[in-house]
Amino acid sequence: MSIITIQCRLVGDENSLRILWELMAEKNTPLINELLEQLGKCPDFETWVQKGEVPKDTIKTICNSLKTQEHFDNQPGRFYTSAVTLVKEVYKSWLVLQKRRQRQIEGKERWLKMLKSDIELQQESQSSLDVIRAKATEILTSFVAKFSQTKNQQSQRKKGNNTKKNKKHSSNTTLFGGLFDMYEKTEDCLSRCALAYLLKNNCQVSEVDEEPDQYAKSRRKKEIEIERLRNQIKSRKPKGRDLTGEKWLETLSEVVNKVPQNEDEAKSWQATLLRENSCIPYSVDYETNTDLTWLTNEKGRIFVKFNGLNELMNKPKFEVYCDSRQLHYFQRFCQDWQIWHDDDETYSSGLFILRSARLLWQQRKNTSEPWKTHRLILQCSIETRLWAEEETELVRLEKINQAEKTISKMEQQGSLKKTQVIRLQKELTTRRKLDNLFPGRPSQFLYQGKSNIIVGVSLGLEKPATVAVVDAASKKVLTYRSVKQLLGDNYNLLNRQRQQQQRLSHERHKAQKQNAPNSFGESELGQYVDRLLADAIVAIAKTYSADSIVLPKLGEMREIIQSEVQAKAEKKIPGYKEGQQNYAKDYRISVHRWSYGRLIESIQIQAGKSGISIESGSQPIRDSQQEQARDLALFAYQERQVKLL
């Protein structure tokens, strides 16, 4: 499924804009704030934290109890539904962060438990340092020989039903992780000390005697990291937006009139005063595409109406102002809605190109009323596969297959509850409507690639993307493309983006030292470069009639980047560990960072528009980026052959 988001500006009469602003800012946003606060006070909150999820039914129950209060009543039903969904997503994201921090604490505590000085290792093993080093060399030589033979197979092969097992032993895909697992499983005292010696020396046997001060500094650094994570895990629960600034003024009054009881309270006051409060209310999500009514006038202008607002406004429709490049999408919204509205018993809204929409305000600086100052924006998520007749037919068949499976499963259950009977009737109705294809959709040639031609894309720190087009059947590379070749005349934009990031990072660092606000917005240059790269990669795939594009797994990028930096440091300064560390630090600053998730998403969107499938694989850590891209493509082809057997 290829989902993209487009947006337009909505223009209406002043009264309609005022009513909508008051609904969103004075009722819906305070409702969301109250929901966030009450959830944090629930007696079952700690249980939810352990599970990593807040039940949606609980949020609905609290929301229903708040509906009757004067501050939150008289809102359209979609506004209440949107508030419940938003609160669930906010807490879901917060709980994911909490679980990640907890895992980091556990990992660092394991490391701290293993970390011992050379003197402590000698005392524990009752052996000299030379004996420990000799044992460490023996273990490292034996382990690396075995590790090198199985590393690529373990990191590339998907084992079907053994997904959980793969996740459990995912640390075995790195040398450090493999040695750490070996340390925890080994019972022999000398071997454990030798493994601990290897791990604290970055999987190497050091010939230099350890400096006690350096060891103490390294241990203290890890203890500080754990303390900081524990403070973060105790951080405040999610809170809403303070549109009026009342909470900020209350905190300022406390700072002026009170003395903080401890350092934590002082830091809390400081964080509240430095935080930039949003003056824009929360957005409202329309997850059902039939909640929007699309109209056109005699001049061809497009208007949209929202269910639930008709009774509150005299003129409930808003005129659409969009870019000419997106106009055809909004025209299609009107066509789809009109066909469905004229005969909703024949056509299914499941084949609308519009999937969902979001109503929000875009901030602008001015001194007049907020509904005059800020712009009303409508963001629309569309499925590009439903644009042309041929791909719509494929989607229709997929939905028919899915509906038939659901119906068959429910009918086999025998006696059904009332709610299940209602759902079954809906599925039967949907299945019947899916027999009819929306008329008037344009015909478009379906892309057909050669199954043996695969495009591998490797990602890196210095070179964000490198491409290899491979004939996997003959294991022959047809062509390579570097990031410079992909961007062509726009290559200078990459350097400009890096310079911009470095400048903002420096300004942010200075602001943090001065305890000043440090939220500096970045331009969309990086996103534009991602789109250029995605367009170039898809164009190459089309040129060579590639069947698919293979992208690296995002979760493995940290290890890939670390290996790339370490390899450069070892090549630049061989044999000098401290110099390598300093060089690696400076190198990371010079090339800074790249949003690989955003780049992968851009490639997925552009490939989806063209009908090119996307595969994912584990990018090799060693070798050049060209070889990594080649191996990605070859491994993906091998996986296909294994699945066919």
PyMOL commands that set and color helices and strands:
alter all, ss='L'
color gray80, all
select helices_A, chain A and resi 14-40+45-51+56-67+77-114+118-125+129-156+160-168+170-173+175-185+189-200+212-233+246-257+263-274+289-291+327-342+349-351+370-373+384-386+389-411+418-433+483-490+492-513+525-543+554-572+577-591+596-610+625-644
alter helices_A, ss='H'
color red, helices_A
select strands_A, chain A and resi 3-11+284-286+292-296+302-306+317-321+354-362+375-383+450-458+466-471+476-481+546-552+613-617
alter strands_A, ss='S'
color yellow, strands_A
deselect
rebuild
show_as cartoon
